[in-house]
Amino acid sequence: MRQVLISIVVFALLLLTSGNWGRIAEAHQQNREEQQRDPAVDAMRKRAEKQRNEQRQSDLKKDTDQLFKLAQELKKSVDSSNEHVLSLEVIRKAEEIEKLAKSVRAKMKAEGYSSTIPE
């Protein structure tokens, strides 16, 4: 009876500690990876990320300038038309504006944009 009780206790302890060993090993691996990081590689990553963000910002400025220009053209076209005439040019401009606006929104939501890179 005593051996059965000891076996149950040992088995319970093994079950309780088995999950912790995985976490301990994972934490140890992460600590080892952090210690082995190369500062030059980190600096390169930060430079590359900064360049990507600058390029994305440049593209956003160009696209928003284009959006503004198309919106002005659309307004002129609508102002020059009357209630009986709907120009295909107006529809085309509206579709182009919609497409460009979606592109701008996607670029603004892009992963990594506005990352916390110290300057």
C-alpha positions, 0 to 999 in steps of 0.5 A, spaced: 500 500 500 505 504 501 509 503 495 502 505 491 502 511 495 509 513 493 508 511 486 502 516 485 505 521 489 511 521 484 507 520 478 503 527 480 510 530 481 512 528 474 505 531 471 506 537 475 513 539 473 513 536 466 510 543 463 515 547 467 521 544 464 518 546 457 517 553 459 524 553 463 528 550 457 524 555 452 526 561 457 533 559 457 533 558 449 531 565 449 536 568 454 541 564 450 539 568 443 539 575 446 546 574 449 548 571 442 545 577 438 550 581 434 550 589 434 551 590 427 546 585 425 541 589 429 543 596 427 543 593 419 535 591 421 534 598 424 537 602 418 533 597 413 526 598 417 528 606 417 529 606 410 522 602 408 518 607 413 521 613 409 520 609 402 513 608 405 512 615 407 514 618 400 509 613 397 504 616 401 506 623 400 506 622 392 499 618 392 496 623 397 498 628 392 495 624 386 489 623 390 488 631 391 489 632 384 484 627 382 479 630 386 480 637 384 479 634 376 473 630 379 470 636 382 471 640 375 468 635 371 462 634 376 461 642 376 461 643 368 456 637 367 449 638 368 443 633 372 442 630 365 449 628 363 453 623 367 460 623 363 464 616 363 470 620 365 467 622 372 466 615 373 473 613 371 476 618 376 471 616 381 474 609 380 481 611 380 480 615 386 477 609 390 483 605 388 488 610 390 485 611 397 484 603 398 492 603 396 493 609 401 489 606 407 493 599 406 500 603 406 498 606 412 496 600 416 502 596 413 506 592 418 512 595 421 510 602 420 510 607 425 515 602 429 519 604 435 525 606 432 529 610 436 532 616 431 
